[in-house]
Amino acid sequence: MKQTLALTLALCASLAAVTPGAGRAAMAADQGLSITRSAPHALYADRFAYTGQVAAAEQPRLNATATTRDASPTPQQLRVRNAVLIAGSSFLVGAYGLHKWWNDGFTGDFRTVGEDWFGQGTPYGGADKLGHAFFAYAGTRLLTLGFEGVGNDRDRALKLGAWTTLGIMTAVEVLDGYSRQYKFSKEDAIMNVAGTAFGYLLESNPGLDRLLDFRLLYKRSAGKFDPGGDYSGQKYLLAVKASGIPALRENPLLRYFELAAGYGTRGYESAPGVERSRHLYFGISLNLSEILGQTVFRGASERSRAQRATDLFFEFIQVPGTAALADHRL
């Protein structure tokens, strides 16, 4: 399904996000260093604020090193890098679409369809709509990291990440309207905008980002492993992190827990005759980034590539078995 396009986009952007340059900027900001680049991405903001600081005697040396290594690119270099990132993301999504979605070709007519939202009688019970929102959200945040990693200041990287994600996903929806197999869905287009806006909101508000996560919990329901199209295996969760609340962040136990609420469907992509159902979920979950930060990576003066990668992964993915959720069937 179409959610896979943004998953592809997000994975490509995540490779740029964990480059040494982006990691150095994030590490330096966590340590309070003054560098030539702007404040780092919100995903890394204050992540080490409570694990101890680098000794004062070491800061001048680290400051000089960070400034030397993170010299800003020229405007021409930056334009080329941005163009490559935009073109590369667009090409990958387009190539995947031609192979996966539009292999039946296109018509000369633009066709639309009204799918509605989360009703029992909708095509997928609304799980597909949350999928569009989630992957637009993830694409926005990860591409922002990518644009920051190639040298943009944080504000410009955020705008480029949001507009690039929304532009690509909107283009796919328009092409669906001309394709033989699909039609343009205004509901999908609106959820793309909503997901992009939510990603932009959290990127613009580090305090809110420390408090909230929007995640996908996927456990294969049947058949092949397909996080983008296996709706019966998906749960979309909004987690409120105790580590984002100052009073709870200092608690040695509560800091590792979260309150979670979510939505998912069952049976919608199955053969006719299989019961379809919609579900709300409420419960508690584990903040795996916080657990790893206080155990495996505790005491590190510099965030390793492994930690940057795991922080990114757990920002968007809830690992099966790490959430205890009550199931309310609608």
C-alpha atoms as a printed R data frame, in Angstrom:
    type eleno elety resid chain resno       x       y       z
1   ATOM     1    CA   MET     A     1   0.000   0.000   0.000
2   ATOM     2    CA   LYS     A     2   0.927   3.628  -0.272
3   ATOM     3    CA   GLN     A     3   2.382   3.856   3.214
4   ATOM     4    CA   THR     A     4   5.384   1.930   1.936
5   ATOM     5    CA   LEU     A     5   6.457   4.944  -0.122
6   ATOM     6    CA   ALA     A     6   7.066   7.054   2.941
7   ATOM     7    CA   LEU     A     7   8.708   4.137   4.709
8   ATOM     8    CA   THR     A     8  11.198   3.983   1.825
9   ATOM     9    CA   LEU     A     9  11.640   7.741   2.069
10  ATOM    10    CA   ALA     A    10  12.183   7.572   5.814
11  ATOM    11    CA   LEU     A    11  14.763   4.805   5.605
12  ATOM    12    CA   CYS     A    12  16.758   6.725   2.999
13  ATOM    13    CA   ALA     A    13  16.692   9.853   5.125
14  ATOM    14    CA   SER     A    14  17.713   7.963   8.232
15  ATOM    15    CA   LEU     A    15  21.002   7.010   6.570
16  ATOM    16    CA   ALA     A    16  21.823  10.695   6.248
17  ATOM    17    CA   ALA     A    17  20.615  11.347   9.771
18  ATOM    18    CA   VAL     A    18  23.222   9.151  11.407
19  ATOM    19    CA   THR     A    19  26.208  10.550   9.517
20  ATOM    20    CA   PRO     A    20  29.162  11.631  11.652
21  ATOM    21    CA   GLY     A    21  28.574  15.324  10.857
22  ATOM    22    CA   ALA     A    22  25.028  15.313  12.160
23  ATOM    23    CA   GLY     A    23  26.081  13.296  15.180
24  ATOM    24    CA   ARG     A    24  28.888  15.716  16.055
25  ATOM    25    CA   ALA     A    25  26.514  18.650  15.922
26  ATOM    26    CA   ALA     A    26  24.024  16.858  18.154
27  ATOM    27    CA   MET     A    27  26.723  15.783  20.602
28  ATOM    28    CA   ALA     A    28  28.156  19.263  20.764
29  ATOM    29    CA   ALA     A    29  24.790  20.835  21.460
30  ATOM    30    CA   ASP     A    30  24.086  18.279  24.203
31  ATOM    31    CA   GLN     A    31  27.363  19.308  25.819
32  ATOM    32    CA   GLY     A    32  26.641  23.010  25.512
33  ATOM    33    CA   LEU     A    33  29.378  23.675  22.990
34  ATOM    34    CA   SER     A    34  29.449  26.735  20.760
35  ATOM    35    CA   ILE     A    35  29.787  25.693  17.121
36  ATOM    36    CA   THR     A    36  29.275  27.376  13.802
37  ATOM    37    CA   ARG     A    37  26.132  25.404  12.957
38  ATOM    38    CA   SER     A    38  22.741  26.073  14.499
39  ATOM    39    CA   ALA     A    39  21.059  24.072  17.259
40  ATOM    40    CA   PRO     A    40  20.671  20.388  16.394
41  ATOM    41    CA   HIS     A    41  17.640  18.400  15.489
42  ATOM    42    CA   ALA     A    42  14.934  18.041  18.135
43  ATOM    43    CA   LEU     A    43  15.369  14.259  18.211
44  ATOM    44    CA   TYR     A    44  18.721  14.798  19.919
45  ATOM    45    CA   ALA     A    45  17.882  17.876  21.996
46  ATOM    46    CA   ASP     A    46  18.725  17.525  25.701
47  ATOM    47    CA   ARG     A    47  19.083  13.745  25.335
48  ATOM    48    CA   PHE     A    48  22.199  13.814  27.544
49  ATOM    49    CA   ALA     A    49  21.201  16.743  29.735
50  ATOM    50    CA   TYR     A    50  20.747  14.494  32.759
51  ATOM    51    CA   THR     A    51  23.563  11.942  32.220
52  ATOM    52    CA   GLY     A    52  26.447  14.222  33.140
53  ATOM    53    CA   GLN     A    53  28.490  16.803  31.261
54  ATOM    54    CA   VAL     A    54  32.004  16.750  29.849
55  ATOM    55    CA   ALA     A    55  34.588  18.018  32.305
56  ATOM    56    CA   ALA     A    56  35.098  21.774  32.054
57  ATOM    57    CA   ALA     A    57  38.765  21.313  31.246
58  ATOM    58    CA   GLU     A    58  37.864  19.291  28.152
59  ATOM    59    CA   GLN     A    59  35.362  21.748  26.698
60  ATOM    60    CA   PRO     A    60  37.796  24.173  24.988
61  ATOM    61    CA   ARG     A    61  39.416  21.277  23.111
62  ATOM    62    CA   LEU     A    62  36.074  19.808  22.069
63  ATOM    63    CA   ASN     A    63  34.792  23.230  21.104
64  ATOM    64    CA   ALA     A    64  37.709  23.833  18.776
65  ATOM    65    CA   THR     A    65  37.396  20.373  17.260
66  ATOM    66    CA   ALA     A    66  33.659  20.719  16.648
67  ATOM    67    CA   THR     A    67  34.091  24.132  15.064
68  ATOM    68    CA   THR     A    68  36.800  22.866  12.708
69  ATOM    69    CA   ARG     A    69  34.940  19.732  11.671
70  ATOM    70    CA   ASP     A    70  31.542  21.353  11.158
71  ATOM    71    CA   ALA     A    71  32.585  24.205   8.870
72  ATOM    72    CA   SER     A    72  29.546  25.370   6.949
73  ATOM    73    CA   PRO     A    73  29.347  24.505   3.235
74  ATOM    74    CA   THR     A    74  29.245  27.258   0.644
75  ATOM    75    CA   PRO     A    75  25.796  28.270  -0.679
76  ATOM    76    CA   GLN     A    76  26.534  26.493  -3.972
77  ATOM    77    CA   GLN     A    77  27.552  23.287  -2.195
78  ATOM    78    CA   LEU     A    78  24.428  23.447  -0.078
79  ATOM    79    CA   ARG     A    79  22.163  23.892  -3.098
80  ATOM    80    CA   VAL     A    80  23.747  20.865  -4.765
81  ATOM    81    CA   ARG     A    81  23.432  18.726  -1.641
82  ATOM    82    CA   ASN     A    82  19.796  19.724  -1.144
83  ATOM    83    CA   ALA     A    83  18.996  19.025  -4.785
84  ATOM    84    CA   VAL     A    84  20.636  15.604  -4.581
85  ATOM    85    CA   LEU     A    85  18.674  14.684  -1.447
86  ATOM    86    CA   ILE     A    86  15.364  15.854  -2.932
87  ATOM    87    CA   ALA     A    87  15.991  14.241  -6.309
88  ATOM    88    CA   GLY     A    88  17.244  11.022  -4.760
89  ATOM    89    CA   SER     A    89  14.215  10.674  -2.490
90  ATOM    90    CA   SER     A    90  11.844  11.450  -5.356
91  ATOM    91    CA   PHE     A    91  13.581   9.017  -7.694
92  ATOM    92    CA   LEU     A    92  13.504   6.154  -5.207
93  ATOM    93    CA   VAL     A    93   9.813   6.642  -4.480
94  ATOM    94    CA   GLY     A    94   8.995   7.028  -8.178
95  ATOM    95    CA   ALA     A    95  10.963   3.938  -9.149
96  ATOM    96    CA   TYR     A    96   9.294   1.912  -6.431
97  ATOM    97    CA   GLY     A    97   5.888   3.192  -7.495
98  ATOM    98    CA   LEU     A    98   6.398   2.225 -11.127
99  ATOM    99    CA   HIS     A    99   7.398  -1.255 -10.049
100 ATOM   100    CA   LYS     A   100   4.820  -1.797  -7.288
101 ATOM   101    CA   TRP     A   101   1.777   0.457  -7.729
102 ATOM   102    CA   TRP     A   102   1.528   1.687 -11.299
103 ATOM   103    CA   ASN     A   103   2.693  -1.354 -13.266
104 ATOM   104    CA   ASP     A   104  -0.746  -1.471 -14.939
105 ATOM   105    CA   GLY     A   105  -0.046   1.938 -16.440
106 ATOM   106    CA   PHE     A   106  -1.999   5.180 -16.488
107 ATOM   107    CA   THR     A   107  -5.138   6.531 -18.132
108 ATOM   108    CA   GLY     A   108  -5.820   9.964 -19.546
109 ATOM   109    CA   ASP     A   109  -8.512  10.625 -16.956
110 ATOM   110    CA   PHE     A   110  -8.110  11.866 -13.400
111 ATOM   111    CA   ARG     A   111 -10.319   9.739 -11.146
112 ATOM   112    CA   THR     A   112 -11.242  10.309  -7.510
113 ATOM   113    CA   VAL     A   113 -12.800   8.174  -4.787
114 ATOM   114    CA   GLY     A   114 -14.421   9.013  -1.452
115 ATOM   115    CA   GLU     A   115 -13.103   6.551   1.145
116 ATOM   116    CA   ASP     A   116 -14.432   8.254   4.293
117 ATOM   117    CA   TRP     A   117 -12.442   7.984   7.519
118 ATOM   118    CA   PHE     A   118 -12.678   5.496  10.403
119 ATOM   119    CA   GLY     A   119 -16.121   3.958   9.982
120 ATOM   120    CA   GLN     A   120 -16.830   0.244  10.163
121 ATOM   121    CA   GLY     A   121 -17.772   0.181   6.488
122 ATOM   122    CA   THR     A   122 -14.689   1.980   5.151
123 ATOM   123    CA   PRO     A   123 -12.128   0.029   3.077
124 ATOM   124    CA   TYR     A   124  -9.675  -0.466   5.952
125 ATOM   125    CA   GLY     A   125 -11.450   0.911   9.011
126 ATOM   126    CA   GLY     A   126  -9.198   3.977   9.007
127 ATOM   127    CA   ALA     A   127  -5.944   2.100   9.569
128 ATOM   128    CA   ASP     A   128  -4.779   3.203   6.140
129 ATOM   129    CA   LYS     A   129  -5.494   6.825   7.063
130 ATOM   130    CA   LEU     A   130  -3.365   6.605  10.208
131 ATOM   131    CA   GLY     A   131  -0.717   4.928   8.070
132 ATOM   132    CA   HIS     A   132  -0.590   7.940   5.774
133 ATOM   133    CA   ALA     A   133  -0.326  10.279   8.766
134 ATOM   134    CA   PHE     A   134   2.367   8.203  10.449
135 ATOM   135    CA   PHE     A   135   4.626   7.840   7.447
136 ATOM   136    CA   ALA     A   136   4.264  11.513   6.532
137 ATOM   137    CA   TYR     A   137   5.214  12.312  10.121
138 ATOM   138    CA   ALA     A   138   8.218   9.971  10.035
139 ATOM   139    CA   GLY     A   139   9.302  11.163   6.606
140 ATOM   140    CA   THR     A   140   9.186  14.800   7.733
141 ATOM   141    CA   ARG     A   141  11.305  14.186  10.791
142 ATOM   142    CA   LEU     A   142  13.847  11.910   9.152
143 ATOM   143    CA   LEU     A   143  14.265  14.052   6.056
144 ATOM   144    CA   THR     A   144  14.752  17.044   8.353
145 ATOM   145    CA   LEU     A   145  17.654  15.158   9.898
146 ATOM   146    CA   GLY     A   146  18.946  14.413   6.413
147 ATOM   147    CA   PHE     A   147  18.838  18.055   5.339
148 ATOM   148    CA   GLU     A   148  20.500  19.124   8.564
149 ATOM   149    CA   GLY     A   149  23.133  16.447   8.106
150 ATOM   150    CA   VAL     A   150  24.173  17.874   4.720
151 ATOM   151    CA   GLY     A   151  24.706  21.336   6.194
152 ATOM   152    CA   ASN     A   152  21.435  23.281   6.454
153 ATOM   153    CA   ASP     A   153  20.617  25.230   9.584
154 ATOM   154    CA   ARG     A   154  17.873  23.670  11.649
155 ATOM   155    CA   ASP     A   155  15.010  25.947  10.565
156 ATOM   156    CA   ARG     A   156  15.755  25.542   6.877
157 ATOM   157    CA   ALA     A   157  16.240  21.783   7.268
158 ATOM   158    CA   LEU     A   158  12.828  21.514   8.906
159 ATOM   159    CA   LYS     A   159  11.099  23.435   6.135
160 ATOM   160    CA   LEU     A   160  12.866  21.424   3.448
161 ATOM   161    CA   GLY     A   161  12.046  18.157   5.198
162 ATOM   162    CA   ALA     A   162   8.364  19.020   5.545
163 ATOM   163    CA   TRP     A   163   7.862  20.358   2.028
164 ATOM   164    CA   THR     A   164   9.835  17.545   0.408
165 ATOM   165    CA   THR     A   165   7.851  14.876   2.234
166 ATOM   166    CA   LEU     A   166   4.508  16.528   1.533
167 ATOM   167    CA   GLY     A   167   5.439  17.190  -2.091
168 ATOM   168    CA   ILE     A   168   6.425  13.595  -2.773
169 ATOM   169    CA   MET     A   169   3.390  12.111  -1.050
170 ATOM   170    CA   THR     A   170   1.022  14.522  -2.757
171 ATOM   171    CA   ALA     A   171   2.583  13.732  -6.131
172 ATOM   172    CA   VAL     A   172   1.974  10.038  -5.494
173 ATOM   173    CA   GLU     A   173  -1.680  10.719  -4.676
174 ATOM   174    CA   VAL     A   174  -2.078  12.702  -7.903
175 ATOM   175    CA   LEU     A   175  -0.456   9.936  -9.926
176 ATOM   176    CA   ASP     A   176  -2.867   7.509  -8.280
177 ATOM   177    CA   GLY     A   177  -5.654   9.576  -9.794
178 ATOM   178    CA   TYR     A   178  -4.306   8.887 -13.271
179 ATOM   179    CA   SER     A   179  -3.375   5.252 -12.666
180 ATOM   180    CA   ARG     A   180  -5.476   2.298 -13.808
181 ATOM   181    CA   GLN     A   181  -5.331   0.528 -10.452
182 ATOM   182    CA   TYR     A   182  -5.928   3.371  -7.962
183 ATOM   183    CA   LYS     A   183  -7.809   6.644  -7.624
184 ATOM   184    CA   PHE     A   184  -7.083   9.945  -5.921
185 ATOM   185    CA   SER     A   185  -8.335   9.975  -2.315
186 ATOM   186    CA   LYS     A   186  -8.815  13.338  -0.659
187 ATOM   187    CA   GLU     A   187  -8.814  11.613   2.734
188 ATOM   188    CA   ASP     A   188  -5.340  10.209   2.066
189 ATOM   189    CA   ALA     A   189  -4.106  13.614   0.933
190 ATOM   190    CA   ILE     A   190  -5.494  15.283   4.070
191 ATOM   191    CA   MET     A   191  -3.864  12.718   6.352
192 ATOM   192    CA   ASN     A   192  -0.550  13.301   4.566
193 ATOM   193    CA   VAL     A   193  -0.875  16.969   5.469
194 ATOM   194    CA   ALA     A   194  -1.845  16.139   9.066
195 ATOM   195    CA   GLY     A   195   1.133  13.831   9.546
196 ATOM   196    CA   THR     A   196   3.533  16.350   8.064
197 ATOM   197    CA   ALA     A   197   2.107  19.082  10.298
198 ATOM   198    CA   PHE     A   198   2.485  16.930  13.413
199 ATOM   199    CA   GLY     A   199   6.083  16.170  12.537
200 ATOM   200    CA   TYR     A   200   6.727  19.868  11.986
201 ATOM   201    CA   LEU     A   201   5.072  20.690  15.328
202 ATOM   202    CA   LEU     A   202   7.288  18.352  17.321
203 ATOM   203    CA   GLU     A   203  10.396  19.443  15.471
204 ATOM   204    CA   SER     A   204   9.581  23.060  16.286
205 ATOM   205    CA   ASN     A   205   8.974  22.347  19.979
206 ATOM   206    CA   PRO     A   206  11.762  20.315  21.630
207 ATOM   207    CA   GLY     A   207   9.897  20.225  24.940
208 ATOM   208    CA   LEU     A   208   6.851  18.707  23.270
209 ATOM   209    CA   ASP     A   209   9.088  16.294  21.380
210 ATOM   210    CA   ARG     A   210  10.595  15.068  24.648
211 ATOM   211    CA   LEU     A   211   7.076  14.411  25.903
212 ATOM   212    CA   LEU     A   212   5.395  12.751  22.902
213 ATOM   213    CA   ASP     A   213   6.168   9.989  20.424
214 ATOM   214    CA   PHE     A   214   4.029   8.763  17.524
215 ATOM   215    CA   ARG     A   215   4.935   5.112  16.878
216 ATOM   216    CA   LEU     A   216   4.020   2.042  14.909
217 ATOM   217    CA   LEU     A   217   3.739  -1.268  16.721
218 ATOM   218    CA   TYR     A   218   3.746  -4.024  14.109
219 ATOM   219    CA   LYS     A   219   3.370  -7.761  14.605
220 ATOM   220    CA   ARG     A   220   2.735  -9.824  11.496
221 ATOM   221    CA   SER     A   221  -0.853 -11.078  11.462
222 ATOM   222    CA   ALA     A   222  -0.645 -13.538   8.565
223 ATOM   223    CA   GLY     A   223   1.281 -14.116   5.375
224 ATOM   224    CA   LYS     A   224   4.478 -12.265   4.603
225 ATOM   225    CA   PHE     A   225   6.087  -9.544   6.681
226 ATOM   226    CA   ASP     A   226   4.536  -6.288   5.410
227 ATOM   227    CA   PRO     A   227   4.495  -3.366   7.893
228 ATOM   228    CA   GLY     A   228   3.031  -1.030   5.267
229 ATOM   229    CA   GLY     A   229   0.138  -3.162   4.057
230 ATOM   230    CA   ASP     A   230  -0.661  -5.679   6.796
231 ATOM   231    CA   TYR     A   231  -3.259  -3.538   8.588
232 ATOM   232    CA   SER     A   232  -4.291  -6.333  10.943
233 ATOM   233    CA   GLY     A   233  -0.758  -6.370  12.336
234 ATOM   234    CA   GLN     A   234  -0.545  -2.625  12.932
235 ATOM   235    CA   LYS     A   235  -1.195  -0.526  16.009
236 ATOM   236    CA   TYR     A   236  -0.564   3.210  15.837
237 ATOM   237    CA   LEU     A   237   0.363   4.572  19.263
238 ATOM   238    CA   LEU     A   238   0.738   8.020  20.797
239 ATOM   239    CA   ALA     A   239   3.074   7.706  23.789
240 ATOM   240    CA   VAL     A   240   3.403  10.250  26.604
241 ATOM   241    CA   LYS     A   241   6.910   9.796  28.006
242 ATOM   242    CA   ALA     A   242   7.615  10.171  31.720
243 ATOM   243    CA   SER     A   243  11.156  11.226  30.795
244 ATOM   244    CA   GLY     A   244   9.649  14.318  29.157
245 ATOM   245    CA   ILE     A   245   8.135  15.499  32.469
246 ATOM   246    CA   PRO     A   246  10.812  17.092  34.717
247 ATOM   247    CA   ALA     A   247   9.384  15.749  37.988
248 ATOM   248    CA   LEU     A   248   9.146  12.181  36.661
249 ATOM   249    CA   ARG     A   249  12.413  12.305  34.758
250 ATOM   250    CA   GLU     A   250  14.290  12.346  38.063
251 ATOM   251    CA   ASN     A   251  12.405   9.316  39.378
252 ATOM   252    CA   PRO     A   252  14.705   6.267  39.137
253 ATOM   253    CA   LEU     A   253  11.843   3.974  38.051
254 ATOM   254    CA   LEU     A   254   9.043   5.997  36.469
255 ATOM   255    CA   ARG     A   255  11.378   7.656  33.966
256 ATOM   256    CA   TYR     A   256  11.418   4.442  31.918
257 ATOM   257    CA   PHE     A   257   7.645   4.229  31.443
258 ATOM   258    CA   GLU     A   258   5.080   5.862  29.183
259 ATOM   259    CA   LEU     A   259   1.321   6.148  28.879
260 ATOM   260    CA   ALA     A   260   0.162   4.936  25.479
261 ATOM   261    CA   ALA     A   261  -3.064   5.209  23.486
262 ATOM   262    CA   GLY     A   262  -3.628   3.848  20.021
263 ATOM   263    CA   TYR     A   263  -5.820   2.498  17.254
264 ATOM   264    CA   GLY     A   264  -5.836  -0.538  14.991
265 ATOM   265    CA   THR     A   265  -8.093  -2.735  12.868
266 ATOM   266    CA   ARG     A   266  -8.467  -6.451  12.210
267 ATOM   267    CA   GLY     A   267  -9.663  -8.427   9.214
268 ATOM   268    CA   TYR     A   268 -10.094  -5.640   6.679
269 ATOM   269    CA   GLU     A   269  -7.594  -6.941   4.161
270 ATOM   270    CA   SER     A   270  -8.795 -10.547   4.544
271 ATOM   271    CA   ALA     A   271 -11.028 -12.530   2.212
272 ATOM   272    CA   PRO     A   272 -14.794 -11.823   2.201
273 ATOM   273    CA   GLY     A   273 -16.598 -13.359   5.158
274 ATOM   274    CA   VAL     A   274 -13.832 -12.684   7.696
275 ATOM   275    CA   GLU     A   275 -15.028 -10.546  10.587
276 ATOM   276    CA   ARG     A   276 -13.815  -6.957  10.568
277 ATOM   277    CA   SER     A   277 -13.224  -4.971  13.757
278 ATOM   278    CA   ARG     A   278 -11.820  -1.677  15.001
279 ATOM   279    CA   HIS     A   279  -9.930  -1.309  18.271
280 ATOM   280    CA   LEU     A   280  -8.802   1.368  20.693
281 ATOM   281    CA   TYR     A   281  -5.822   0.633  22.918
282 ATOM   282    CA   PHE     A   282  -4.782   2.102  26.277
283 ATOM   283    CA   GLY     A   283  -1.953   1.161  28.589
284 ATOM   284    CA   ILE     A   284   1.697   1.573  29.481
285 ATOM   285    CA   SER     A   285   4.823   1.054  27.404
286 ATOM   286    CA   LEU     A   286   8.569   1.062  27.875
287 ATOM   287    CA   ASN     A   287  10.789   3.888  26.678
288 ATOM   288    CA   LEU     A   288  13.596   1.799  25.201
289 ATOM   289    CA   SER     A   289  15.721   4.817  24.269
290 ATOM   290    CA   GLU     A   290  15.680   5.923  27.896
291 ATOM   291    CA   ILE     A   291  16.523   2.418  29.114
292 ATOM   292    CA   LEU     A   292  19.469   2.070  26.730
293 ATOM   293    CA   GLY     A   293  20.644   5.611  27.490
294 ATOM   294    CA   GLN     A   294  20.825   4.820  31.189
295 ATOM   295    CA   THR     A   295  22.349   1.346  30.812
296 ATOM   296    CA   VAL     A   296  24.228   0.387  27.639
297 ATOM   297    CA   PHE     A   297  25.197   3.957  26.693
298 ATOM   298    CA   ARG     A   298  25.414   5.429  30.188
299 ATOM   299    CA   GLY     A   299  28.429   7.632  30.855
300 ATOM   300    CA   ALA     A   300  29.379   8.105  27.212
301 ATOM   301    CA   SER     A   301  30.770  11.559  26.488
302 ATOM   302    CA   GLU     A   302  29.914  11.247  22.794
303 ATOM   303    CA   ARG     A   303  26.843   9.682  21.243
304 ATOM   304    CA   SER     A   304  27.975   6.761  19.129
305 ATOM   305    CA   ARG     A   305  26.539   5.919  15.737
306 ATOM   306    CA   ALA     A   306  24.856   2.907  17.349
307 ATOM   307    CA   GLN     A   307  23.083   5.114  19.875
308 ATOM   308    CA   ARG     A   308  22.008   7.625  17.268
309 ATOM   309    CA   ALA     A   309  20.559   4.802  15.191
310 ATOM   310    CA   THR     A   310  18.704   3.193  18.098
311 ATOM   311    CA   ASP     A   311  17.332   6.554  19.258
312 ATOM   312    CA   LEU     A   312  15.933   7.139  15.778
313 ATOM   313    CA   PHE     A   313  14.479   3.656  15.523
314 ATOM   314    CA   PHE     A   314  12.697   3.782  18.875
315 ATOM   315    CA   GLU     A   315  11.395   7.266  18.124
316 ATOM   316    CA   PHE     A   316   9.084   5.711  15.536
317 ATOM   317    CA   ILE     A   317   8.843   2.002  16.337
318 ATOM   318    CA   GLN     A   318   7.325   0.312  19.389
319 ATOM   319    CA   VAL     A   319   8.896  -3.138  19.654
320 ATOM   320    CA   PRO     A   320   6.371  -5.951  20.182
321 ATOM   321    CA   GLY     A   321   6.303  -7.082  23.806
322 ATOM   322    CA   THR     A   322   7.241  -3.665  25.217
323 ATOM   323    CA   ALA     A   323   3.697  -2.364  25.714
324 ATOM   324    CA   ALA     A   324   0.877  -3.644  27.941
325 ATOM   325    CA   LEU     A   325  -2.331  -2.465  26.277
326 ATOM   326    CA   ALA     A   326  -5.991  -2.900  27.127
327 ATOM   327    CA   ASP     A   327  -8.114  -3.585  24.033
328 ATOM   328    CA   HIS     A   328 -11.464  -1.819  23.613
329 ATOM   329    CA   ARG     A   329 -13.407  -2.993  20.592
330 ATOM   330    CA   LEU     A   330 -15.543  -0.357  18.902
